[in-house]
Amino acid sequence: MALPSIARRHGTKKVVIIRHEGTEDEARTEVEAMIQAESGFFDVTTPIYEGDVVEIPDPRGGIDRRLAAEVHVNDYGSKQLHHTQVKWGKAPAARTAPVRRLSIEHLHPEVIRAASDLFADGHYSSAVYEAFKSIEVRIRQLTGIDKSGAAIMGDAFGGKEPRLSVATAPGRSGVDEQEGFLSLFRGSMLAVRNPKAHELAKDDDPRHALEYLGLASLLHRRLDTATSSRSGLMHV
């Protein structure tokens, strides 16, 4: 990066430009810049725009945050004089999105074990299929029920004394919760595990596949805290 000669004479420091802070589209770029009290000078090609936040190391410790209130691209005359000048405003409080980006690395370990290699190779529909198959296999291990698909879900979670309880609330609320998750587990087998639905996640759409894998992860996490009518808390 070639800053104008005035910046090179006065010294530069590494700063971080943040676009769309606190959203799923947040992007951070580390660049060199000359920082002054009222403005900063950047290479003319630096991707900085009005509204961006700039994080600057404070020599006293910590980080100073400034808002790019005005951005002026100066590309006239000699190339040695080309630069972008940014006038500072008061930066808003730091924003952190509760979930920056959904990725397979943050899903349940059983989903990662079953689907990560397929997902990494771009076989998204197969990754989804194997993730939901892993739910069926795990429930068979937990209960010993020798069935598959929707049938095993009905036997495991249904009835007055379900083999696996995933309810967290007592009384009627717990009954409704159990029934709701029975529908989710059973529905996942009918709609996703069923080979006829194997192509719900297309191999050219990783985001769509991640949405299915997120559901599989949720169901696995509910199994983490499931209790058995025969042996108490399960840890399989």
C-alpha positions as CSV (number, residue, x, y, z in Angstrom):
1,M,0.0,0.0,0.0
2,A,1.5,3.3,-1.0
3,L,0.4,6.2,1.2
4,P,1.2,9.8,0.2
5,S,4.6,11.0,1.1
6,I,3.3,13.2,3.9
7,A,1.9,10.1,5.6
8,R,5.1,8.2,5.2
9,R,7.0,11.1,6.9
10,H,4.7,11.4,9.8
11,G,4.4,7.6,10.4
12,T,1.5,5.2,10.1
13,K,-0.1,2.5,12.2
14,K,-2.2,-0.5,11.6
15,V,-5.9,0.0,12.0
16,V,-9.0,-2.1,11.5
17,I,-11.9,-0.9,9.3
18,I,-15.3,-2.5,10.2
19,R,-18.2,-2.5,7.8
20,H,-21.8,-3.5,8.8
21,E,-20.7,-4.0,12.5
22,G,-22.8,-6.3,14.5
23,T,-24.6,-7.9,11.5
24,E,-24.1,-11.2,9.7
25,D,-22.4,-9.2,6.9
26,E,-19.8,-7.7,9.2
27,A,-16.4,-7.5,7.5
28,R,-13.0,-6.4,9.0
29,T,-10.1,-5.1,7.1
30,E,-6.6,-4.4,8.5
31,V,-4.8,-1.5,6.8
32,E,-2.0,1.0,7.3
33,A,-3.1,4.6,7.9
34,M,-1.8,7.9,9.2
35,I,-4.0,8.9,12.1
36,Q,-4.6,12.5,13.3
37,A,-7.0,13.9,15.9
38,E,-9.6,15.1,13.4
39,S,-8.9,12.9,10.4
40,G,-7.0,10.0,9.0
41,F,-5.2,9.4,5.7
42,F,-5.4,6.1,3.8
43,D,-4.2,4.7,0.5
44,V,-6.6,5.8,-2.3
45,T,-7.6,2.1,-2.9
46,T,-8.6,1.5,0.7
47,P,-12.2,0.1,1.0
48,I,-13.4,2.6,3.5
49,Y,-16.9,4.3,3.3
50,E,-19.0,6.7,5.3
51,G,-20.5,5.0,8.3
52,D,-17.6,2.5,8.7
53,V,-16.0,2.2,12.2
54,V,-12.2,2.4,12.5
55,E,-10.5,0.7,15.5
56,I,-7.1,2.4,16.3
57,P,-4.6,1.2,18.9
58,D,-4.4,3.6,21.8
59,P,-0.8,4.1,22.9
60,R,-2.0,4.2,26.5
61,G,-3.6,0.8,26.0
62,G,-6.8,-0.5,24.6
63,I,-8.6,0.5,21.4
64,D,-9.9,3.9,20.2
65,R,-13.0,3.7,18.0
66,R,-13.8,6.3,15.5
67,L,-16.6,6.8,12.9
68,A,-15.8,7.6,9.3
69,A,-18.1,10.6,9.1
70,E,-16.8,11.9,5.8
71,V,-14.7,10.1,3.2
72,H,-12.9,12.1,0.5
73,V,-11.1,10.2,-2.3
74,N,-8.4,12.4,-3.8
75,D,-7.1,10.8,-7.0
76,Y,-6.0,13.9,-8.9
77,G,-2.5,15.0,-9.9
78,S,0.5,12.9,-9.3
79,K,-0.1,9.3,-8.2
80,Q,2.3,10.0,-5.3
81,L,-0.3,12.5,-3.9
82,H,-3.3,10.2,-4.3
83,H,-5.0,9.4,-1.0
84,T,-8.2,9.0,0.9
85,Q,-8.9,11.4,3.7
86,V,-11.4,10.5,6.4
87,K,-12.9,13.0,8.8
88,W,-13.8,11.5,12.2
89,G,-17.1,11.4,14.0
90,K,-18.1,9.8,17.3
91,A,-18.3,6.0,16.9
92,P,-21.3,4.1,18.3
93,A,-20.9,1.6,21.1
94,A,-19.4,-1.7,19.8
95,R,-22.1,-4.0,18.5
96,T,-21.7,-7.8,18.5
97,A,-24.2,-9.9,16.6
98,P,-25.5,-12.8,18.8
99,V,-24.7,-15.1,16.0
100,R,-22.2,-13.8,13.4
101,R,-22.3,-16.6,10.9
102,L,-23.7,-20.0,11.0
103,S,-21.1,-22.6,10.2
104,I,-20.9,-26.3,10.6
105,E,-18.1,-26.0,13.1
106,H,-20.5,-24.6,15.7
107,L,-23.1,-27.4,15.4
108,H,-23.5,-30.5,17.6
109,P,-20.5,-32.9,17.5
110,E,-22.7,-35.7,16.2
111,V,-23.7,-33.6,13.2
112,I,-20.1,-32.7,12.6
113,R,-19.1,-36.4,12.8
114,A,-21.8,-37.4,10.4
115,A,-21.8,-34.6,7.9
116,S,-18.7,-32.4,8.0
117,D,-16.6,-34.3,5.4
118,L,-19.6,-34.5,3.0
119,F,-20.4,-30.8,3.6
120,A,-16.7,-29.8,3.0
121,D,-16.7,-31.7,-0.3
122,G,-19.9,-29.9,-1.5
123,H,-22.2,-33.0,-1.1
124,Y,-24.8,-30.9,0.8
125,S,-27.8,-33.2,0.3
126,S,-25.9,-36.2,1.4
127,A,-24.6,-34.3,4.4
128,V,-28.1,-33.4,5.5
129,Y,-29.2,-37.0,5.0
130,E,-26.4,-38.4,7.1
131,A,-27.0,-35.9,9.8
132,F,-30.6,-36.9,10.3
133,K,-29.6,-40.6,10.0
134,S,-27.3,-40.0,12.9
135,I,-30.3,-39.0,15.0
136,E,-32.1,-42.2,14.3
137,V,-29.0,-44.3,15.1
138,R,-28.5,-42.4,18.4
139,I,-32.1,-43.0,19.5
140,R,-31.8,-46.7,18.6
141,Q,-28.7,-46.8,20.9
142,L,-30.4,-44.9,23.7
143,T,-33.6,-47.0,23.7
144,G,-32.8,-50.4,22.1
145,I,-35.8,-50.0,19.9
146,D,-35.2,-52.0,16.7
147,K,-37.2,-49.8,14.4
148,S,-36.4,-46.9,12.0
149,G,-37.9,-43.7,10.7
150,A,-41.1,-42.3,12.1
151,A,-41.9,-45.5,13.9
152,I,-38.9,-45.4,16.2
153,M,-39.7,-41.8,17.1
154,G,-43.2,-42.6,18.0
155,D,-42.1,-45.4,20.3
156,A,-39.3,-43.4,21.8
157,F,-41.1,-40.1,22.6
158,G,-44.8,-41.0,22.5
159,G,-47.2,-42.4,25.0
160,K,-48.0,-41.6,28.6
161,E,-44.6,-42.9,29.8
162,P,-42.2,-42.2,26.9
163,R,-39.0,-44.2,26.7
164,L,-37.2,-40.8,26.3
165,S,-38.3,-37.7,27.9
166,V,-37.1,-34.4,26.5
167,A,-39.4,-32.1,28.5
168,T,-37.9,-29.5,30.7
169,A,-41.0,-28.1,32.3
170,P,-43.4,-29.9,34.8
171,G,-47.1,-30.5,34.4
172,R,-49.1,-29.6,31.3
173,S,-46.3,-27.5,29.9
174,G,-44.0,-30.5,30.0
175,V,-46.6,-32.7,28.3
176,D,-47.0,-30.1,25.5
177,E,-43.2,-29.8,25.2
178,Q,-42.8,-33.6,24.9
179,E,-45.6,-33.8,22.3
180,G,-44.0,-30.9,20.4
181,F,-40.6,-32.5,20.2
182,L,-42.2,-35.9,19.3
183,S,-43.6,-34.0,16.3
184,L,-40.2,-32.5,15.4
185,F,-38.4,-35.8,15.7
186,R,-41.0,-37.7,13.8
187,G,-41.4,-34.9,11.2
188,S,-37.7,-34.9,10.6
189,M,-37.8,-38.5,9.7
190,L,-40.7,-38.1,7.3
191,A,-39.6,-34.9,5.7
192,V,-35.8,-35.2,5.6
193,R,-34.6,-38.7,6.5
194,N,-37.0,-40.2,4.0
195,P,-35.0,-40.9,0.8
196,K,-37.7,-39.3,-1.3
197,A,-36.9,-36.0,0.4
198,H,-33.2,-36.5,-0.1
199,E,-32.8,-33.6,-2.5
200,L,-34.4,-31.0,-0.3
201,A,-31.0,-29.5,0.1
202,K,-29.4,-28.9,-3.3
203,D,-25.7,-29.4,-3.9
204,D,-25.4,-25.8,-5.1
205,D,-26.9,-24.3,-1.9
206,P,-24.7,-24.6,1.2
207,R,-26.8,-22.1,3.1
208,H,-29.9,-24.1,2.7
209,A,-28.1,-27.3,3.8
210,L,-26.8,-25.5,6.9
211,E,-30.4,-24.6,7.9
212,Y,-31.3,-28.3,7.8
213,L,-28.1,-29.2,9.7
214,G,-29.0,-26.6,12.3
215,L,-32.3,-28.5,12.9
216,A,-30.4,-31.8,13.3
217,S,-28.0,-30.1,15.8
218,L,-31.0,-28.8,17.8
219,L,-32.5,-32.3,18.0
220,H,-29.1,-33.8,19.0
221,R,-28.7,-31.2,21.8
222,R,-32.2,-32.1,23.1
223,L,-31.1,-35.7,23.3
224,D,-28.1,-34.6,25.3
225,T,-30.4,-33.9,28.2
226,A,-33.0,-36.7,27.6
227,T,-34.0,-38.9,30.5
228,S,-35.0,-42.5,30.2
229,S,-38.0,-44.0,31.9
230,R,-35.8,-46.8,33.0
231,S,-32.3,-45.5,33.6
232,G,-32.4,-41.7,34.3
233,L,-30.2,-39.2,32.5
234,M,-28.7,-40.4,29.3
235,H,-25.2,-39.6,28.2
236,V,-24.8,-41.4,24.9
